[in-house]
Amino acid sequence: MTMLWTPDSTSTVAAWYKERLSGKTGFAEVTPSGPQGSDQGTASVTYTFKSGDTTKTVMIRENKMDDKGGTRIAIGDLPEGMPAGSNG
């Protein structure tokens, strides 16, 4: 898994990735639900898409781990057998 950080806002980063990934095969946006995601707005989003036989995932989260702020991005492969989400 590749971990990245940017000083950009989470909503800006999410929009940038969505624009570039939405045309990919199997693209899906997985939005948190329940108490954890209900009040976060764009503080957390995950995109999935297919690349050959592999499902890739891009997780975008507000950086709350230190005082730098900004956004943390994790890019990797979805473990085999895990659902990739759906557009609905």
SELO-177166 format. One line per field, with one value per residue (C-alpha): chain; residue in three letters; x, y, z. Coordinates in Angstrom, 1 decimal, padded with zeros to 4 digits. Layout:
BEGIN
unit = [A_...]
code = [ALA_...]
east = [X_...]
north = [Y_...]
up = [Z_...]
//
This chain:
BEGIN
unit = [A_A_A_A_A_A_A_A_A_A_A_A_A_A_A_A_A_A_A_A_A_A_A_A_A_A_A_A_A_A_A_A_A_A_A_A_A_A_A_A_A_A_A_A_A_A_A_A_A_A_A_A_A_A_A_A_A_A_A_A_A_A_A_A_A_A_A_A_A_A_A_A_A_A_A_A_A_A_A_A_A_A_A_A_A_A_A_A]
code = [MET_THR_MET_LEU_TRP_THR_PRO_ASP_SER_THR_SER_THR_VAL_ALA_ALA_TRP_TYR_LYS_GLU_ARG_LEU_SER_GLY_LYS_THR_GLY_PHE_ALA_GLU_VAL_THR_PRO_SER_GLY_PRO_GLN_GLY_SER_ASP_GLN_GLY_THR_ALA_SER_VAL_THR_TYR_THR_PHE_LYS_SER_GLY_ASP_THR_THR_LYS_THR_VAL_MET_ILE_ARG_GLU_ASN_LYS_MET_ASP_ASP_LYS_GLY_GLY_THR_ARG_ILE_ALA_ILE_GLY_ASP_LEU_PRO_GLU_GLY_MET_PRO_ALA_GLY_SER_ASN_GLY]
east = [000.0_001.2_000.6_000.6_-000.1_-001.1_-001.9_-004.9_-008.4_-010.1_-012.8_-010.3_-008.4_-011.5_-012.8_-009.4_-009.3_-013.0_-012.4_-009.5_-010.8_-014.5_-013.9_-012.1_-013.7_-015.7_-015.4_-017.3_-017.4_-017.8_-019.1_-018.9_-022.3_-023.6_-022.3_-018.7_-019.4_-022.7_-021.3_-018.0_-019.1_-016.1_-013.7_-013.6_-014.2_-013.0_-012.9_-012.4_-011.8_-010.5_-007.0_-006.8_-007.8_-007.0_-009.4_-007.5_-008.6_-007.9_-008.8_-008.9_-009.1_-008.9_-005.5_-006.2_-003.0_-000.8_-000.9_-000.1_-003.8_-004.4_-005.3_-004.0_-004.3_-003.8_-003.6_-003.4_-005.1_-008.3_-007.8_-009.2_-012.7_-013.5_-016.5_-015.6_-018.7_-021.4_-022.6_-025.8]
north = [000.0_003.5_006.2_009.9_013.2_016.6_020.0_020.2_019.8_016.4_017.6_018.9_015.7_013.5_015.6_015.3_011.5_011.1_013.0_010.9_007.5_007.7_006.4_003.3_-000.2_-001.1_002.4_002.7_005.3_003.8_006.3_005.6_005.0_004.9_006.9_006.9_008.5_010.3_013.7_013.6_015.1_014.7_013.8_010.2_008.6_005.5_004.8_001.4_000.3_-002.6_-002.8_-006.1_-008.8_-006.6_-004.3_-001.1_001.1_004.8_005.8_009.5_010.7_014.0_014.0_013.9_012.1_015.2_018.9_019.2_019.0_018.3_014.9_011.4_009.1_005.3_003.5_-000.2_-003.5_-004.6_-008.0_-010.9_-011.7_-008.3_-006.6_-003.6_-001.6_-000.3_002.9_003.1]
up = [000.0_-000.9_001.7_000.6_002.3_000.8_002.4_000.1_001.5_001.5_-000.8_-003.3_-003.3_-003.5_-006.5_-008.3_-007.9_-008.8_-012.0_-013.0_-011.9_-012.8_-016.3_-015.1_-015.4_-012.3_-010.7_-007.5_-004.7_-001.3_001.2_005.0_006.6_010.1_013.0_011.8_008.4_008.9_010.0_008.1_004.8_002.6_005.5_004.2_000.8_-000.9_-004.6_-006.2_-009.8_-011.8_-013.2_-015.1_-012.7_-009.6_-007.8_-006.8_-003.9_-003.2_000.4_001.1_004.7_006.6_008.3_012.1_013.1_013.6_013.5_009.8_008.7_005.1_003.6_003.8_000.7_000.7_-002.6_-002.9_-003.9_-002.4_-000.7_-002.7_-001.7_-000.4_-002.0_-004.1_-003.3_-005.6_-007.2_-005.4]
//
